[in-house]
């Protein structure tokens, strides 16, 4: 698979915070992250993980970030 180098994905993790990039919105867990479609623009992405379970939300976040890291260039 060839990475899409035109989009840069910003995913910074905090090893001391297992809930990084997660937030609870009225009982449903969401993931949020930033992408840079061009060098001068950024886009904040917020996506429902469609679960009320924190453990499931962490798993879904990790799967999503793994899939995206294979597709986009990462910025740290």
N, C-alpha and C positions, 0 to 999 in steps of 0.2 A: 504494500500500500504506500502510495506517495503522499507525503504530508502537504497540506495546503499552507505554503509559506507566506501567503498574502494576509492571513489572519493570525494574529498572535493572541494566545490565551494566557491570561494572568491568573494563576492559581498559587497563592502563597499559603502554605500550611503552617500551623502552629502545633508542634508535637505535644505540647502541654494541654491543648484544647481539642478534645476529640470531636467537638461540635463545630469546628471551623467551617465556614461557608454554609452553615445551617441556621435557620430561624423558624420559630413556631408562630404561625399566623392563625389565631383562633382554633388551635388544636391540630392543624394540618402542618406538616413539616415542608419547608421549601429550601431549595439550594440557591445560592446567589454567587455570581462570579463576574469577571470583567473580560471582555474581548476587545482587541484593537484591530478593527477591520482595515485601517490605514495607519500610517505612522502618526497622524495628527488627530485621529478620532478614536473615541472609545465608546463601548456599548456595555451597559450593565445588564446582565441577564438574571432574571429571577424566574425560577421554574418550580412548580409544585411537584413534590415527590409522591403525592397522593397516598400518604400514610399518616397515621396518628401515632405510630410507634417509633420512638427515637432510634432504637436498634436497627429497624428496617430502613429508616431515613439515612443513617450512616452507611449502611450497605449500598443503598441505591446511589448515594453521593459518590462513593468510592468507585462503583461500576461506571457511572457517568464520566467521572474524571479520567478513569483509565481509558475509556473509549475515546475521549477527546484528546488525550495526550498522544494517542496513536494517529490522530487526524490533523492536529494543528501544531504549530511551533509554540513552545512554552516560554513564557517570560517569568523570571523569578526576581 
